[in-house]
């Protein structure tokens, strides 16, 4: 009976984790902000809460936001501008059911006590809808601005990750470079679910075995089908080798949905523009490869974003609901 249950769901963590991620099934989310903006430009962030509510009404599984402390012109993308934790609080009150994900919070640039408290608060305020993606960071310019060493981010990521896990328990005892918890103080609130669902982005400067053993899932990037199939198979083989339960895999994807449903694909940065029929075939292939969630980024869309959301929902969600 237990094996049959494991085939139907991943480990129970919180409401969003177990609704967004299902074994051998794919769900569709959207990356915030839900507007177009050019490389090097900043989004306007107008009517953004209305756009989030529209995504929920249409049936998308999750909304994803990024942790971008500084505008780094060489990188060319400031994300949704807003602080992710403040924005999560706003989204928690503006929506009711959609998953709220971070992709991803940069652990080496924040103290893990603040991160754990903010993340647990967002999880409680949203009724267990937080999907907590974490990463080691990919913008070296941000580290000196915060007095942090870019070269030791691997160790700081690992220490922060373990600290966040530790403070989920009551009056924890934990010692690391991030601080000492002697069991005489506690951090509140606790997450709404069993724990914070920590999804590791890429390698985060860790070994593949560490990623498989410690995360509650893996966030990766678009690849050709053969390569994506290989890395997903490798990830799940490592889970099995360590006696760990199956865990979800998700990826991002930039898309520009063209008016002609039969339009062939043309490459975009980390994605493509195409008609709806090619996009549907591509997502079905990802589901076959073992991807459990795709976060669509509409930044480079040429059409009206609200209309694009509607067309995506009509074309895709009946297949991946």
Secondary structure by P-SEA (a helix, b strand, c coil): caaaaaaaccccccaaaaaaccccbbbbbbccccccccccccccccaaaaaaaaaaaacccbbbbbbccccccccccccccccaaaaaaaaaaaccbbbbbbcccccccccaaaaaaaaaaaaaaaccccbbbbcccccaaaaaaacccccaaaaaaaaaaaaaaaacccbbbbbccccccccccccccccccccccccccccccccaaaaaacccbbbbbbccaaaaaaaaaaaaaaaaaacccbbbbbbbbbbbbcccccbbbbbccccccccaaaaaaaaaaaaaacccbbbbbcccccccaaaaaaaaaaccccccc
